[in-house]
Amino acid sequence: MEYFDDDITELKNIIENKNIILKFYADWCKNCKIINEVVDNYCKLYNFKCISINIDNNPSIMEYYNVEKLPTIIMNDTEKIVGSSKIIEKLETIEIFDISEDF
C-alpha cells in the first residue's frame, strides 16, 4: 500500500496504464478501516497496486475525483465505488476464470 501526497500530476503519472486502486480514506472513518483487509486481499490476489489517499491531507485530489463520501475507491482511474458495503460486495464477487481449466 502506498500513501500519497496532494499532487494530481504525479498521481496521474503513477496510475497510467497500470492496475491501480485509489482508496480514499480518513483516519477517523470507521468504515474506511472495515474495507482495508478486503481491498488489500483483492490487490494481492489480482496484482493491483493500492494507493491510499488520506482526504484530510489531499484536498485537491479529493476534489479532482469528486469524492464526497467515505470510503471511496476508484479502480483503474475509471470506476468509482462508494460505501463500505458496495466496495466489499464488488471486490469479493469479482472472479477471474482460468481458461486452461477443462469445462
Backbone as a ProteinNet text record, in pm:
[ID]
protein_1_A
[PRIMARY]
MEYFDDDITELKNIIENKNIILKFYADWCKNCKIINEVVDNYCKLYNFKCISINIDNNPSIMEYYNVEKLPTIIMNDTEKIVGSSKIIEKLETIEIFDISEDF
[TERTIARY]
84.2	0	89.2	54.4	131.6	44.7	101.9	29.4	73.1	-17.9	7.2	-6.3	79.1	71.1	-11.5	-53.8	-151.9	-95	-66.1	-12.4	-79.6	-176.3	-255.8	-171.4	-83.4	0.2	86.1	147.6	230.2	144	27.1	-63.9	-104.2	-139.8	-178.1	-63.9	59.3	173.9	190.2	162.9	176.3	70	-53.9	-163	-180.9	-111.1	-126.7	-89.3	-184.5	-163.9	-124.6	-179.9	-149.8	-278.4	-273.8	-385.6	-372.4	-457.2	-446.6	-583	-582.4	-699.1	-659.2	-733.6	-717.7	-816.8	-766	-852.1	-853.4	-968.2	-984	-1034.2	-965.7	-998.3	-967.8	-1008	-967.9	-940.6	-846.4	-811.4	-930.1	-1019.6	-1134.6	-1253	-1243.3	-1354.9	-1355.9	-1454.5	-1466.2	-1486.1	-1570.3	-1596.3	-1475.2	-1388.6	-1265	-1177.4	-1175.2	-1095.7	-1154.9	-1286.5	-1354.5	-1313.6	-1293.3	-1263.8	-1115.9	-1029.3	-884.9	-845.2	-889	-849.2	-901	-1025.3	-1083.6	-1006	-975.8	-901	-760.5	-693.2	-557.2	-555.4	-650.8	-657.6	-683.6	-774.3	-804.5	-679	-608.7	-488.8	-381.5	-363.2	-264.5	-306.4	-432.1	-483	-480.9	-515.8	-528.8	-421	-314.4	-198.3	-233.2	-306	-335.6	-246.3	-215.3	-144.1	-248.5	-241.2	-334.5	-262.8	-321.6	-269.9	-373.2	-335	-423.9	-409.6	-523.1	-523.4	-604.6	-534.6	-599.9	-664.2	-795.9	-865.9	-831.3	-792.8	-757.7	-626.6	-540.2	-411.3	-407.1	-511.6	-511.6	-639.9	-672.3	-799.6	-811.9	-703.5	-716.2	-741.4	-681.8	-707.1	-849.9	-893.9	-1031.8	-1129.9	-1103.4	-1189.6	-1182	-1063.5	-1045.2	-1129.1	-1131.9	-1207.6	-1350.1	-1389.8	-1525.5	-1566	-1479	-1505.8	-1586	-1707.8	-1797.2	-1827.8	-1809	-1838.1	-1723.7	-1712.7	-1610	-1674	-1606.8	-1489.6	-1528.2	-1432.4	-1447.7	-1323.3	-1343.4	-1230	-1256.3	-1147.3	-1155.4	-1061.7	-1118.9	-1042.3	-997.9	-867.9	-808.9	-850.4	-867.3	-898.3	-1029.6	-1117	-1242.3	-1365.8	-1363.2	-1482.6	-1477.7	-1574.6	-1582.7	-1684.7	-1644.2	-1733	-1733.1	-1852.6	-1867.6	-1941.5	-1889.9	-1954.2	-1893.3	-1877.3	-1809.4	-1881.7	-2014.3	-2086.1	-2074.5	-2080.1	-2066.6	-1924.3	-1825.8	-1686.5	-1662.2	-1706.4	-1688	-1760.6	-1883.8	-1960.7	-1889.4	-1840.6	-1773.3	-1643.6	-1560.2	-1429.5	-1435.6	-1537.2	-1548.2	-1622.9	-1689.7	-1765.6	-1697.1	-1590.4	-1518.2	-1440.6	-1455.6	-1381.5	-1306.1	-1187.3	-1110.1	-1101.5	-1144.5	-1150.5	-1021.7	-979.1	-862.1	-905.6	-869.3	-916.5	-846.9	-749.6	-682.7	-759.6	-859.7	-940.3	-1025.6	-1048.9	-1141.8	-1283.5	-1370.2	-1511.1	-1595.4
-116.4	0	123.2	216.1	339.8	456.7	548.2	666.8	782.1	874.3	974.4	1116.1	1205.1	1347.4	1417.3	1536.7	1610.4	1666.1	1578	1618.5	1537.4	1596.5	1525.7	1483.8	1568	1534.9	1412.9	1409.2	1294.2	1167.7	1180.7	1066.9	1014.3	1101.5	1060.1	984.5	1027.9	957.9	818.4	802.8	672.8	574.9	621.3	528.6	498.6	567.7	547.3	404.6	335.7	200.9	96.9	106	8.7	-33.7	-148.4	-191.1	-121.8	-21.8	63.2	77.2	72.6	112.6	233.7	342	459.1	442.5	439.8	422.3	552.7	619.4	744.5	711.8	765.1	732.7	851.1	836.4	928.8	845.7	889.4	815.8	801.3	896.5	897	816.3	763.9	694.2	544.8	503	363.2	270.3	307.5	222.7	210.7	309.5	301	187.4	170.8	63.6	-72.9	-79.4	-205.7	-261.4	-175.6	-223.4	-254	-214.3	-230.3	-371.9	-469.1	-607.6	-658	-622.2	-665.4	-605.7	-476.9	-410.4	-468.3	-486.3	-541.4	-682.5	-766.4	-903	-903.6	-817.9	-807.9	-767.3	-668.3	-619.2	-727.3	-803.3	-911.8	-1021.2	-1057.8	-1167.1	-1134.5	-1011.6	-974.7	-878.6	-866.3	-787.2	-640.5	-580.2	-437.7	-366.3	-243.3	-159.2	-70.3	-61.6	22.7	150.7	261.6	391.1	451	465	518.7	670.1	737.4	883.3	935	993.1	1049.8	1182.1	1190.3	1310.4	1435.1	1416	1531.8	1596.2	1519.5	1570.1	1596	1558.2	1565.5	1626.3	1747.9	1806.7	1827.2	1858.2	1881.8	1752	1641.5	1511.6	1467.3	1488.4	1456.2	1533.6	1660.7	1744.4	1701.6	1672.3	1630.1	1506.9	1410.5	1286.6	1296	1413	1436.5	1335.7	1317.7	1226.8	1303.7	1256.9	1324.8	1241.9	1109.5	1020.6	921.1	870.6	771.7	642.1	532.7	516.7	518.8	554.6	553.2	490.6	403.8	355.2	386	400.7	418.4	316.1	232.1	124.6	170	160.3	194.2	331.1	423.8	563.4	579.2	477.5	487.1	454.1	347.8	301.4	345.1	427.8	476.2	392.4	344.9	267.9	335.9	367	444.4	361.8	360.7	293.1	157.8	126.8	2.6	-120.9	-124.9	-245	-264.8	-157.6	-169.6	-208.5	-154.9	-189.1	-336.9	-381.4	-522.1	-612.9	-578.8	-659.2	-667.6	-558.1	-554.5	-635.8	-614.4	-678.7	-825.7	-865.6	-1006.1	-1089.5	-1026.3	-1103.4	-1111.3	-1037.2	-1043.4	-1173.5	-1244.8	-1369.2	-1362.7	-1416.7	-1430.4	-1579.2	-1618	-1758.8	-1803.8	-1922.2	-1982.7	-2054	-2000.5	-2058.8	-2188.8	-2230	-2357.2	-2473.5	-2443.1	-2549.4	-2617.8	-2746.5	-2818.4	-2792	-2769.5	-2742.9	-2863
0	0	0	-81.8	-93.5	-51.2	25.4	66.6	-21.6	-43.3	-144.5	-92.4	-144.9	-114.7	-221.6	-193.3	-272.4	-402.6	-500	-629.7	-740.4	-806.9	-907.7	-1026.9	-1072.9	-1188.6	-1161.2	-1044.9	-1008.3	-998	-939.9	-927.3	-1064.3	-1156.2	-1292.1	-1360.4	-1340.5	-1398.8	-1340.4	-1212.9	-1147.4	-1196.4	-1212	-1241.9	-1390.4	-1475.2	-1619.4	-1658.7	-1723.4	-1778.2	-1674	-1554.7	-1450.7	-1382.3	-1316.4	-1232.4	-1098.3	-1077.6	-959.4	-893.1	-761.9	-684.6	-601.8	-619	-533.7	-419.5	-298.8	-181.6	-102.6	-103.3	-30.2	110.2	210.2	348.6	438.9	565	671	795.1	875.4	996.5	1091.2	1090.5	1180.6	1128.1	1006.1	940.7	975.8	1053.2	1095.5	974.9	881.1	764.2	671.9	674.5	595.7	647.4	777.4	837.5	806.1	793.9	764.8	628.6	530.2	394	371.4	462.2	439.9	402.3	477.9	452.9	317.8	284.7	157.3	40.1	48	-59.7	-70	41.8	41.5	-17.3	22.9	-30.9	-180.2	-224.8	-367.6	-444.7	-395	-463.7	-474.2	-368.2	-371	-468.7	-464.6	-546.1	-695.3	-730.5	-871.8	-920.4	-844.3	-883.8	-913.1	-820.7	-826.9	-726.6	-754.1	-659	-591.7	-460	-385.8	-343.9	-380.4	-336.7	-241.8	-116.1	-13.5	-8.6	-15.7	-19.6	99	194.9	311.4	270.6	281.4	233.3	312.8	437.9	520.3	473.9	409.6	362.6	213	141.3	-5.5	-60	-22.1	-64.8	-215.7	-283.7	-428	-504	-457.3	-521.9	-492	-370.7	-334.3	-422.1	-441.6	-524.8	-671.3	-720	-859.4	-891.7	-799.2	-820	-767.2	-721.8	-674	-566.3	-469.3	-358.2	-253.7	-231.1	-137.4	-13.6	-23.1	89.2	105.6	228.2	257.2	303.6	281.1	196	48.2	-33.9	-179.5	-238.8	-338	-416.5	-562.5	-636	-781.2	-841.5	-928.5	-991.4	-1130	-1154.4	-1284.1	-1335.5	-1244.3	-1277.2	-1353	-1346.2	-1421.6	-1338.4	-1261.2	-1189.6	-1043.4	-1004.4	-866.9	-790.5	-671.2	-584.7	-448.7	-399.5	-276	-171	-50.5	61.3	89.5	217.9	254.9	204.5	213.3	168.9	18.5	-59	-205.3	-244.9	-175.3	-203.4	-174.4	-58.1	-21.5	-119.9	-153.1	-248.5	-383.7	-432.5	-563.3	-561.3	-463.1	-462.3	-422.8	-350.4	-312.9	-416.1	-512.3	-611.2	-746.7	-766.2	-893.4	-898.8	-1006.6	-1024.7	-1156	-1154.8	-1277.4	-1305.8	-1424.2	-1458	-1525.8	-1492	-1552.2	-1678.8	-1796.3	-1921.2	-1956	-1877.8	-1902.8	-1841.1	-1759.5	-1699.1	-1804.5	-1784	-1871.1	-1826.3	-1921.4	-1887.1	-1917.2
[MASK]
+++++++++++++++++++++++++++++++++++++++++++++++++++++++++++++++++++++++++++++++++++++++++++++++++++++++

